[in-house]
């Protein structure tokens, strides 16, 4: 709420003597809407498939039979040991080979891959706590595995699903490395990467950057406010 001049002349932690919304106007005029839409597309496009795949995989691992599913579970857990920074060059080369560079899909696909391992770990532990007697009774009544998945496991694991969704949504929404490496055009930037547009070569408009951070944080706060009960119970 301060001007750039006031920020450098007085203590930054002191309340502004002459509040202004000029910083927010500057941010909105700098293409904030475009960057916001990109972030929404990337976050929803990555979180929804990742949680869906992780939920079905966790159910199959816990309630399925065979050594193959145990190997799949180990494969998912190995993903937790591999940091994103260590694979950014192979991911970049794969995206180039697929001719997806400089597109939102180039950010979405790796984000899905890196969101699945932790989601499977959390959801499989929650599904494991669901009594097997419930699943067996549904099978005795003639329910298929698919119906057991959605009519039994889904309602009982809903708090964990909300928790995983918010966690992955927060991580992908704030993601910086993938958009930096896998996109180039200004109209493909997400909000964290778009903060660069508010700084020059020799100076930075700190109040405008902080106003952009406030606007970037609001969707996450709203998401938490909506799902806080499910998040805490999960």
C-alpha positions in Angstrom: 0.0 0.0 0.0 3.1 2.3 -0.2 4.5 4.1 -3.1 8.0 3.1 -4.3 9.5 6.4 -3.0 8.0 5.9 0.5 9.2 2.4 0.7 12.9 3.5 0.4 12.6 6.6 2.6 10.9 5.2 5.6 10.9 1.9 7.6 9.3 -0.7 5.4 7.5 -2.2 8.4 5.8 1.1 9.3 2.2 1.4 8.2 1.9 3.7 5.2 0.9 7.3 6.0 -0.7 7.8 2.5 -2.0 4.4 1.4 -2.5 3.8 -2.3 -3.7 1.0 -4.6 -1.5 2.2 -7.4 0.6 -0.9 -7.0 -2.4 -3.2 -7.6 -3.4 -1.2 -10.7 0.2 -1.6 -12.0 0.1 -5.3 -11.4 -3.2 -5.8 -13.1 -2.1 -3.7 -16.1 1.1 -5.8 -16.4 -0.8 -8.9 -17.7 -1.7 -10.3 -14.3 -5.0 -11.8 -15.7 -3.1 -13.7 -18.4 -0.6 -15.1 -15.9 -3.4 -16.0 -13.4 -5.3 -18.0 -16.0 -2.0 -19.8 -17.0 -1.5 -20.7 -13.3 -5.0 -21.9 -12.9 -4.8 -24.1 -16.1 -1.5 -25.6 -15.0 -2.6 -26.2 -11.4 -6.0 -27.8 -12.2 -4.6 -29.6 -15.2 -1.9 -31.2 -13.1 -3.6 -31.7 -9.7 -6.8 -33.4 -11.0 -5.2 -36.2 -13.1 -2.4 -36.7 -10.4 -4.9 -37.1 -7.6 -7.2 -39.3 -9.7 -4.4 -41.6 -10.8 -2.9 -41.7 -7.3 -6.3 -42.6 -5.8 -6.9 -45.5 -8.2 -3.3 -46.7 -7.9 -3.4 -46.6 -4.1 -6.7 -48.6 -4.0 -5.2 -51.2 -6.4 -2.0 -51.5 -4.3 -3.8 -51.9 -1.0 -6.8 -54.0 -2.1 -5.3 -55.8 -5.1 -3.4 -59.1 -5.3 -0.1 -60.2 -6.8 3.6 -59.3 -6.7 3.2 -56.9 -9.6 1.3 -54.4 -7.5 4.0 -54.5 -4.8 6.6 -53.7 -7.4 4.4 -50.8 -8.7 4.2 -49.5 -5.1 8.0 -49.6 -4.8 8.3 -47.8 -8.1 6.0 -45.0 -6.9 8.0 -44.8 -3.6 11.3 -44.4 -5.6 9.8 -41.3 -7.0 10.0 -39.7 -3.6 13.8 -40.1 -3.6 14.3 -38.2 -6.9 14.2 -34.4 -6.5 12.9 -32.3 -9.4 16.2 -30.4 -9.7 18.1 -33.6 -10.5 15.8 -34.5 -13.4 15.2 -31.1 -15.0 17.7 -31.7 -17.9 16.2 -35.1 -18.9 12.7 -33.6 -18.5 13.7 -30.7 -20.7 15.1 -33.1 -23.4 11.9 -35.2 -23.3 9.7 -32.2 -23.7 11.8 -31.1 -26.7 11.5 -34.5 -28.3 7.7 -34.4 -27.8 7.7 -30.9 -29.4 5.8 -29.5 -26.4 8.4 -26.9 -25.4 7.0 -23.4 -24.6 3.5 -24.7 -23.9 1.4 -25.1 -20.7 1.2 -28.8 -21.4 5.0 -28.9 -21.0 4.6 -27.8 -17.4 1.5 -29.9 -16.7 2.9 -33.3 -17.6 6.1 -33.3 -15.4 4.0 -31.7 -12.6 1.6 -34.7 -12.7 4.6 -37.1 -12.5 6.1 -35.5 -9.5 2.8 -35.1 -7.7 1.9 -38.8 -7.9 4.4 -40.5 -5.6 3.6 -38.6 -2.4 -0.1 -38.8 -3.2 0.0 -42.6 -3.6 1.9 -42.8 -0.3 -0.6 -40.8 1.6 -3.7 -42.3 0.0 -2.5 -45.9 0.3 -2.0 -45.5 4.1 -5.5 -44.0 4.4 -7.1 -46.7 2.3 -5.3 -49.4 4.4 -7.1 -48.1 7.5 -10.5 -48.8 5.9 -11.7 -52.1 7.3 -11.5 -55.0 4.8 -14.8 -56.3 6.1 -16.6 -53.4 4.3 -15.0 -54.2 1.0 -15.8 -57.9 1.4 -19.4 -57.2 2.3 -19.8 -55.1 -0.9 -18.3 -57.9 -3.0 -20.7 -60.4 -1.4 -23.5 -58.1 -2.4 -22.3 -58.3 -6.0 -20.4 -55.0 -6.2 -17.5 -54.7 -8.7 -14.1 -53.4 -7.8 -15.0 -50.1 -9.6 -18.1 -49.7 -7.6 -16.3 -50.5 -4.4 -13.7 -47.9 -5.3 -16.2 -45.0 -5.8 -19.0 -46.0 -3.4 -16.8 -47.1 -0.5 -13.2 -45.9 -0.7 -13.9 -42.5 -2.1 -16.3 -41.2 0.6 -14.1 -42.6 3.4 -10.9 -41.1 2.1 -12.3 -37.8 1.1 -10.5 -35.8 3.8 -7.2 -37.3 2.6 -8.1 -36.5 -1.0 -8.7 -32.9 0.0 -5.4 -32.8 1.9 -3.5 -34.2 -1.1 -5.3 -31.8 -3.5 -4.4 -28.7 -1.5 -0.8 -29.8 -0.9 -0.2 -30.6 -4.6 -2.1 -27.4 -5.6 0.1 -25.3 -3.4 3.3 -26.9 -4.7 2.3 -26.6 -8.4 0.8 -23.1 -8.0 4.1 -21.8 -6.5 6.3 -23.8 -8.9 9.1 -21.8 -10.5 11.7 -24.1 -12.0 9.5 -25.9 -14.5 7.9 -22.8 -16.0 11.4 -21.2 -16.1 13.0 -24.0 -18.0 10.1 -25.3 -20.1 8.6 -22.0 -21.3 9.9 -19.0 -23.1 7.1 -16.8 -24.4 5.7 -14.1 -22.1 2.1 -15.3 -22.6 3.0 -18.7 -21.2 4.3 -17.4 -17.9 2.8 -18.5 -14.6 2.4 -16.1 -11.7 5.7 -17.0 -9.9 7.6 -16.5 -13.1 5.7 -13.3 -14.0 7.2 -11.6 -10.9 10.2 -11.0 -13.1 8.3 -8.6 -15.2 8.0 -6.2 -12.2 11.8 -5.8 -11.8 14.2 -3.9 -14.0 17.9 -4.4 -14.8 19.0 -2.0 -12.1 16.1 -1.6 -9.8 13.0 -3.4 -8.5 9.6 -2.0 -7.6 9.3 -3.8 -4.2 5.7 -2.5 -3.4 4.5 -3.7 -6.8 6.1 -7.1 -6.3 4.5 -7.5 -2.9 1.2 -6.5 -4.3 1.5 -9.2 -6.9 2.5 -11.7 -4.1 -0.7 -10.8 -2.2 -2.9 -11.3 -5.3 -1.0 -14.6 -6.0 -1.6 -15.8 -2.5 -5.4 -15.1 -2.4 -6.5 -18.1 -4.4 -4.6 -20.5 -2.1 -6.1 -18.8 1.0 -9.6 -19.2 -0.5 -8.9 -22.8 -1.3 -7.7 -23.4 2.3 -10.8 -21.6 3.7 -13.1 -23.8 1.7 -11.4 -27.1 2.5 -9.9 -26.4 6.0 -12.1 -28.8 7.8 -11.4 -31.7 5.4 -7.7 -30.7 5.5 -7.5 -30.8 9.3 -9.4 -34.1 9.5 -7.2 -35.6 6.9 
